[in-house]
């Protein structure tokens, strides 16, 4: 075999290899594109390239990768190889086969390149919609997604949960609304952003998830129904539309409900903007006290039908209540959850009917929980026990992003992890000052959750924080200087204080909590306050249990 034949054979071997690789790439594109995030994977093994994209998340860098891919195909396809004269003698079967393979190879390369580039540019052009659903005062164990023995949330369980990842250890970073939602949108702890009391305001200097998405080209819409989420508190930053129409002016009226209005406005927005890339935040208030029983029972006629939560708390403090009294409150609370779930289901149905459900990243969660005298309190905003801070969390990925590695459903997560997770799914780098972690990059036992409450408006001064890690929870009371520690896996009700019984774990958690406190609480600057509360606002907040 002369030198020319050797070159021809080598060239043919290379092109045939590329041709087979290319055909495989086409097959992957056709069969996996509807289910995986396929983005120009021709020259890379899929998982390797997906990993590269995880770190090179900027569209410009993706464009450079695409350009090099094209260049690579031009080189390997033989366009820049010196032309070789191929004789067409009738009987030269070997040469004809070589010519056939080279021709088929080039055609396959062009087809595969075209198909994959279409996918690439489609992904760059069409990022997923984002919908965050926040239900106020919703504790995890009162939902059908967090407790299979109850049926309060059939719409979430049957319409959203089958397509979602459920996280059983999700916690709020604060047991009341303003600091919790602020942390969700900024991925920073309440103490870091100076949100402590009823006159705190989110400073404009704090970058929110909404602002990032708006800068990315998203049309941003928020619909809220809580007095503490009004624009005057600063959480409207970055929203094209911030709908406060469902914040009731009559907190004392039995018919004061907001879920239908939130849902109706959301449906109108979806119908009008279904062809746009949008971010939507919907906040449902109804499970918050004052509870409305939408299917009232006539069997109860005790004093706990009172609308004055301060009066009820006085009865509890004086031990003037029965199990029947608390059961009545729980039944009313469950009724509110069922009612809210129905209206959330209508939003999910609308997304599906407009064929954008599969194009939408959906996060369902709560801002905090609710206590029914398990620790001696009715309501929230006073402790960091699980009744007040453990919340439900569902994350539904868009169809084109289902290649993300499914994290452990038991890992520990908090509100501040939601924003960086949303950004990662879209393909946007998180700002360096975000304190939360991308859920898909978290480790099961290496994450630490911190929750805090500093209340100055209600009765005695309350100042507590906790750290949670690997099934253990340490609570510190900054007022009394006392610690509590619980094994959440064995004592989920937090009834047995384990201080002193596991000293190595206790020492480690104390060090972590002290380090967190020094990094966040001691760096607090003067709290930016909005105007003082009006008499009408004080009256409303008193009816909700925030002011004594």
C-alpha positions in Angstrom: 0.0 0.0 0.0 1.5 3.3 -1.1 1.5 6.5 0.9 -1.5 7.9 -0.9 -3.6 4.9 -0.1 -2.6 5.1 3.6 -3.8 8.7 3.7 -7.1 7.8 2.0 -7.6 5.0 4.5 -6.8 7.2 7.5 -9.1 9.9 6.3 -11.9 7.5 5.5 -11.6 6.0 9.0 -11.8 9.4 10.7 -14.8 10.5 8.6 -16.7 7.2 9.2 -16.1 7.5 12.9 -17.4 11.1 12.8 -20.3 10.0 10.7 -21.4 7.3 13.2 -21.0 9.8 16.0 -23.1 12.3 14.2 -25.9 9.8 13.4 -25.9 8.9 17.1 -26.1 12.6 17.9 -29.1 13.0 15.6 -30.9 10.0 17.3 -30.2 11.5 20.8 -31.5 14.8 19.6 -34.7 13.3 18.3 -35.4 11.0 21.2 -34.1 12.9 24.1 -34.7 16.5 23.2 -38.3 16.5 24.5 -37.1 15.2 27.9 -33.6 16.5 28.4 -31.8 19.7 28.1 -29.9 19.0 24.9 -27.7 21.9 23.9 -25.2 21.3 21.1 -23.6 18.1 22.5 -22.0 16.9 19.3 -18.4 17.0 20.3 -18.9 16.2 23.9 -20.4 13.4 25.9 -23.8 14.6 27.1 -23.1 14.7 30.9 -19.7 16.3 30.4 -21.1 19.1 28.2 -24.1 19.6 30.5 -21.6 20.1 33.4 -19.6 22.6 31.3 -22.8 24.5 30.6 -23.5 24.6 34.4 -20.5 26.7 34.9 -20.5 28.6 31.5 -24.0 29.9 32.0 -23.6 33.1 30.1 -25.2 33.1 26.6 -22.1 34.8 25.1 -19.9 31.9 26.2 -22.4 29.4 24.9 -22.2 31.2 21.6 -18.4 30.9 21.6 -18.8 27.1 22.3 -21.2 26.9 19.4 -18.8 28.7 17.1 -16.0 26.3 18.0 -18.3 23.4 17.4 -19.0 24.6 13.9 -15.3 25.1 13.3 -14.6 21.6 14.6 -17.0 20.1 12.2 -15.6 22.0 9.3 -12.1 20.8 10.1 -13.0 17.2 10.9 -15.4 17.0 8.0 -12.6 17.6 5.6 -13.5 21.1 4.3 -10.0 22.3 5.2 -8.2 19.2 4.1 -6.5 19.5 0.8 -8.7 18.1 -2.0 -7.9 14.6 -3.0 -8.4 13.4 -6.5 -10.6 10.3 -6.4 -10.7 8.2 -9.6 -14.2 7.0 -10.7 -13.1 3.8 -12.5 -15.9 1.4 -12.9 -14.8 -1.6 -10.8 -12.9 0.3 -8.1 -15.4 -0.8 -5.4 -13.1 0.3 -2.5 -12.9 3.9 -3.8 -16.6 4.1 -4.5 -17.3 2.9 -0.9 -14.8 5.5 0.4 -16.6 8.2 -1.6 -20.0 7.0 -0.4 -18.9 7.1 3.3 -17.4 10.5 2.9 -20.4 12.0 1.2 -22.8 10.4 3.7 -20.6 11.6 6.5 -20.7 15.2 5.3 -24.4 15.1 4.8 -24.9 13.7 8.3 -22.6 16.2 9.8 -24.5 19.1 8.2 -27.9 17.7 9.3 -26.8 17.0 12.8 -25.2 20.4 13.1 -28.4 22.1 11.8 -30.6 20.1 14.2 -28.5 20.8 17.2 -28.0 24.5 16.4 -31.8 24.8 16.2 -32.0 23.3 19.7 -29.3 25.6 21.0 -30.7 28.8 19.7 -34.2 27.7 20.8 -32.9 27.2 24.3 -31.1 30.5 24.3 -34.2 32.2 22.9 -36.8 30.6 25.1 -36.0 30.4 28.7 -38.7 29.0 31.0 -41.4 31.0 32.6 -41.1 31.2 36.4 -44.1 30.9 38.8 -43.6 31.1 42.6 -46.7 30.2 44.6 -46.5 31.3 48.3 -49.3 30.4 50.7 -49.3 32.3 53.9 -49.2 30.5 57.2 -49.1 27.0 55.7 -47.3 24.4 57.8 -46.1 21.3 56.0 -48.0 18.7 58.0 -51.4 20.2 57.2 -51.0 19.6 53.5 -51.6 16.4 51.5 -48.1 16.7 50.0 -46.5 16.7 53.5 -49.0 14.4 55.2 -50.5 11.6 53.2 -53.2 11.0 55.9 -55.1 14.2 55.1 -56.7 15.6 52.0 -56.5 19.4 52.3 -54.6 19.9 49.1 -56.0 17.6 46.4 -55.2 20.0 43.5 -51.5 20.3 44.5 -51.2 16.6 45.1 -52.8 15.5 41.9 -52.0 18.3 39.4 -48.6 19.6 40.5 -46.9 17.0 42.8 -46.6 14.2 40.1 -44.4 16.4 38.0 -42.5 17.9 40.9 -39.8 17.2 43.4 -41.0 17.3 47.0 -38.7 18.3 49.9 -39.7 17.1 53.3 -37.2 19.2 55.3 -37.9 22.8 54.1 -37.8 25.6 56.6 -38.6 29.3 56.6 -35.8 31.7 57.6 -38.3 33.5 59.9 -41.7 32.6 61.4 -43.5 35.7 60.0 -44.2 37.1 56.6 -42.1 40.2 56.0 -38.7 38.8 56.8 -39.5 35.4 55.3 -40.6 36.7 51.9 -37.7 39.3 51.9 -35.3 36.4 52.4 -36.9 34.4 49.6 -36.5 37.2 47.1 -33.0 38.4 48.1 -31.4 35.1 49.2 -30.2 36.8 52.3 -31.0 36.3 56.0 -33.4 38.8 57.6 -30.7 40.1 60.0 -28.3 40.7 57.0 -31.0 42.8 55.2 -32.2 44.4 58.5 -35.8 43.2 58.4 -36.8 42.8 62.0 -40.1 44.5 62.9 -43.3 45.9 61.5 -41.7 49.1 60.3 -38.7 47.6 58.6 -38.4 48.2 54.9 -36.3 46.4 52.3 -33.6 48.8 51.1 -33.3 49.4 47.4 -29.7 48.4 47.5 -30.6 44.8 48.0 -30.8 43.0 44.7 -33.9 40.8 44.3 -34.7 37.8 42.2 -37.3 39.9 40.5 -34.8 42.5 39.4 -32.4 39.9 38.0 -35.2 38.3 36.0 -36.4 41.6 34.7 -32.9 42.5 33.5 -32.9 39.1 31.7 -35.9 40.1 29.7 -38.7 38.6 31.9 -42.0 40.4 32.2 -42.5 40.5 36.0 -45.8 40.3 37.8 -46.6 40.1 41.5 -50.0 39.7 43.2 -50.0 39.9 47.0 -52.7 39.8 49.6 -50.9 40.6 52.9 -50.7 44.0 54.5 -47.0 43.4 55.2 -46.2 43.0 51.5 -47.4 46.4 50.4 -45.1 48.5 48.2 -44.2 50.6 51.3 -42.3 47.6 52.6 -40.0 47.6 49.5 -40.7 44.1 48.1 -42.1 45.5 44.9 -38.6 46.1 43.5 -38.3 44.9 39.9 -41.9 44.1 39.3 -43.5 45.5 36.1 -46.8 45.0 37.7 -47.3 44.8 41.5 -50.9 44.0 42.2 -52.1 45.0 45.7 -55.8 44.9 44.8 -56.4 41.8 46.9 -55.1 43.2 50.2 -58.4 43.4 52.1 -59.4 46.7 53.7 -61.8 44.7 56.0 -59.8 42.3 58.1 -62.7 41.9 60.5 -65.3 40.8 57.9 -66.1 37.0 57.7 -66.3 37.4 54.0 -62.8 38.9 53.7 -61.1 36.4 51.4 -58.4 36.9 48.8 -57.7 33.6 46.9 -60.4 34.1 44.2 -59.1 37.5 43.4 -55.4 36.4 43.3 -56.3 33.6 41.0 -58.6 35.6 38.7 -56.0 38.3 38.2 -53.3 35.6 37.6 -55.5 33.9 34.9 -56.0 37.2 33.2 -52.3 37.9 33.2 -51.5 34.4 31.8 -54.0 34.9 29.0 -52.6 38.3 28.1 -48.9 37.4 28.4 -48.8 33.6 27.5 -46.5 34.3 24.6 -44.0 36.3 26.7 -41.3 35.1 29.0 -42.7 36.0 32.4 -42.0 35.7 36.2 -45.1 35.6 38.4 -45.2 35.7 42.2 -48.6 34.8 43.7 -49.1 35.2 47.4 -52.3 33.6 48.9 -53.2 34.9 52.4 -56.4 33.1 53.4 -55.0 30.4 55.8 -53.8 33.2 58.0 -55.8 34.1 61.1 -58.7 35.2 61.1 -59.7 31.7 59.9 -62.9 31.3 57.9 -64.6 28.0 57.9 -65.9 27.7 54.4 -68.0 24.7 55.5 -69.0 25.8 59.0 -70.0 23.2 61.6 -72.9 23.9 63.8 -71.6 21.5 66.5 -69.3 24.1 68.1 -70.5 27.2 70.0 -67.6 27.9 72.3 -65.7 31.1 72.9 -63.1 30.3 70.3 -65.5 31.6 67.6 -64.2 35.0 68.7 -62.5 37.1 66.1 -60.1 38.6 68.6 -56.9 36.6 68.7 -55.5 38.5 71.7 -58.6 37.4 73.7 -58.0 33.8 72.6 -54.3 34.0 73.5 -55.4 35.2 77.0 -57.7 32.2 77.4 -54.8 29.9 76.4 -52.4 31.6 78.7 -54.9 31.2 81.6 -55.4 27.6 80.5 -59.1 28.3 79.9 -59.5 26.1 76.8 -60.4 22.6 75.9 -59.3 20.2 73.2 -62.6 20.9 71.4 -61.7 24.6 71.3 -58.4 23.9 69.5 -59.9 21.3 67.2 -62.4 23.9 66.1 -59.6 26.3 65.2 -57.7 23.5 63.4 -60.9 22.6 61.4 -61.3 26.2 60.3 -57.6 26.4 59.4 -57.9 23.2 57.3 -61.0 24.6 55.5 -58.9 27.7 54.5 -56.2 25.4 53.1 -58.8 23.4 51.0 -60.2 26.7 49.7 -56.8 28.1 48.8 -55.8 24.8 47.1 -58.9 24.9 44.9 -57.9 28.3 43.5 -54.3 27.4 43.0 -55.5 24.4 41.0 -57.3 26.8 38.7 -54.0 28.6 37.9 -52.3 25.3 37.2 -55.2 24.3 34.9 -54.9 27.6 33.0 -51.2 27.1 32.4 -52.0 23.6 31.0 -54.8 24.9 28.8 -52.5 27.5 27.3 -49.8 24.9 26.7 -47.2 26.7 28.8 -47.3 24.4 31.9 -44.4 22.4 30.5 -42.5 25.6 29.7 -42.8 26.9 33.3 -40.6 26.4 36.3 -43.0 26.3 39.3 -42.1 26.7 43.0 -44.7 26.1 45.6 -44.0 27.0 49.2 -45.1 29.0 52.3 -43.7 31.9 54.2 -44.0 30.2 57.6 -46.2 27.8 59.6 -48.8 28.1 62.4 -48.9 26.9 66.0 -51.9 25.5 67.7 -50.8 25.6 71.3 -48.2 22.7 70.8 -45.7 25.0 72.6 -48.2 27.2 74.4 -48.9 29.7 71.6 -51.6 30.3 69.0 -50.4 31.7 65.7 -46.8 32.4 64.7 -44.0 35.0 64.8 -42.7 34.1 68.3 -40.5 30.9 68.1 -38.3 28.8 65.8 -40.0 25.5 66.7 -41.1 23.4 63.7 -44.8 24.3 64.0 -43.9 27.8 63.1 -41.0 27.4 60.6 -41.4 24.0 58.8 -43.0 24.6 55.4 -44.0 22.6 52.3 -41.8 22.9 49.2 -42.4 21.6 45.6 -40.3 22.4 42.6 -41.5 21.5 39.1 -38.9 21.8 36.4 -39.8 22.8 32.9 -39.8 19.9 30.4 -36.5 21.0 28.8 -34.7 21.1 32.2 -35.5 17.6 33.4 -31.9 16.5 33.1 -31.0 18.1 36.4 -29.9 15.5 38.9 -32.7 14.9 41.4 -31.5 16.0 44.8 -32.4 14.1 47.9 -35.9 14.8 49.1 -34.7 14.7 52.7 -32.0 17.3 52.4 -32.4 20.5 54.5 -33.5 23.6 52.6 -34.7 27.1 53.5 -36.2 30.1 51.7 -32.9 31.6 50.8 -32.1 28.6 48.6 -35.0 29.2 46.3 -33.6 32.2 44.3 -30.2 30.6 43.4 -32.0 27.4 42.4 -34.4 29.3 40.1 -31.4 31.1 38.5 -29.5 27.9 38.0 -32.4 26.2 36.3 -32.7 29.2 33.9 -29.0 29.4 33.4 -28.2 32.6 35.1 -25.2 32.9 37.5 -26.2 33.8 41.1 -24.8 37.0 42.6 -21.8 36.4 44.8 -23.6 37.9 47.8 -26.5 35.4 47.7 -26.4 33.5 51.0 -28.5 30.6 49.8 -27.4 27.5 47.9 -28.6 26.0 44.7 -30.7 23.0 45.8 -29.3 20.9 43.0 -25.7 21.4 44.3 -26.5 20.9 48.0 -25.1 18.0 49.9 -27.4 15.9 52.1 -25.5 16.3 55.3 -23.3 19.3 54.7 -26.0 22.0 54.6 -26.8 24.2 57.6 -30.2 26.0 57.9 -30.5 29.1 60.0 -33.8 30.6 61.2 -34.3 33.7 63.3 -37.0 35.9 64.9 -36.6 39.3 66.5 -39.9 40.7 67.6 -40.2 44.0 69.3 -43.8 44.9 68.8 -45.6 42.0 70.5 -45.4 41.8 74.3 -42.0 40.8 75.7 -38.9 41.2 73.6 -38.3 38.0 71.5 -34.8 37.3 70.1 -34.1 33.7 69.0 -32.2 31.8 66.4 -31.6 28.2 65.5 -29.3 26.1 63.3 -30.4 22.8 61.7 -28.0 20.2 60.3 -28.2 16.5 59.6 -31.3 15.9 61.7 -30.2 18.0 64.7 -31.5 21.4 65.7 -29.9 23.8 68.2 -31.9 26.8 69.4 -30.4 29.8 71.2 -32.4 32.5 73.1 -30.4 35.7 73.0 -32.5 37.2 75.8 -32.2 34.3 78.4 -28.9 33.0 77.0 -30.3 29.5 77.1 -29.8 26.6 74.6 -32.1 23.8 73.5 -31.2 20.9 71.2 -33.4 18.4 69.5 -33.0 15.2 67.4 -35.6 16.0 64.7 -35.4 12.5 63.2 -36.3 10.8 66.6 -38.2 13.7 68.2 -40.0 15.6 65.5 -42.3 17.3 68.0 -39.2 18.8 69.8 -40.3 17.6 73.2 -37.0 16.2 74.6 -34.2 18.7 75.1 -31.0 16.9 74.3 -28.6 19.6 75.6 -25.7 17.8 77.3 -26.4 14.3 75.9 -24.5 14.7 72.6 -21.7 17.0 73.4 -19.8 16.7 70.1 -22.8 17.6 68.0 -23.8 20.3 70.5 -20.3 21.9 70.3 -20.3 21.8 66.5 -23.7 23.4 66.3 -22.9 26.1 68.8 -19.8 27.0 66.8 -21.8 27.2 63.6 -24.5 29.3 65.2 -22.0 31.7 66.7 -20.2 32.1 63.4 -23.4 32.8 61.6 -24.5 35.3 64.3 -21.2 37.1 64.0 -21.4 37.3 60.2 -25.0 38.5 60.1 -26.4 39.9 63.3 -23.3 41.9 64.3 -23.0 43.5 60.9 -26.5 45.0 61.2 -26.6 48.7 60.3 -29.3 51.1 61.2 -32.6 49.6 60.2 -34.2 51.4 57.3 -37.7 52.1 58.4 -40.7 53.2 56.5 -43.1 55.7 58.0 -44.6 54.7 61.3 -47.7 52.7 61.3 -51.0 54.5 60.9 -53.8 53.9 63.4 -55.7 51.9 60.8 -52.7 49.7 60.1 -52.2 49.1 63.8 -55.8 48.1 64.1 -55.4 45.6 61.2 -52.2 44.2 62.5 -53.7 43.8 65.9 -56.5 41.8 64.4 -53.9 39.5 62.7 -52.1 38.9 65.9 -48.9 41.0 65.3 -49.6 43.7 67.8 -50.9 43.2 71.4 
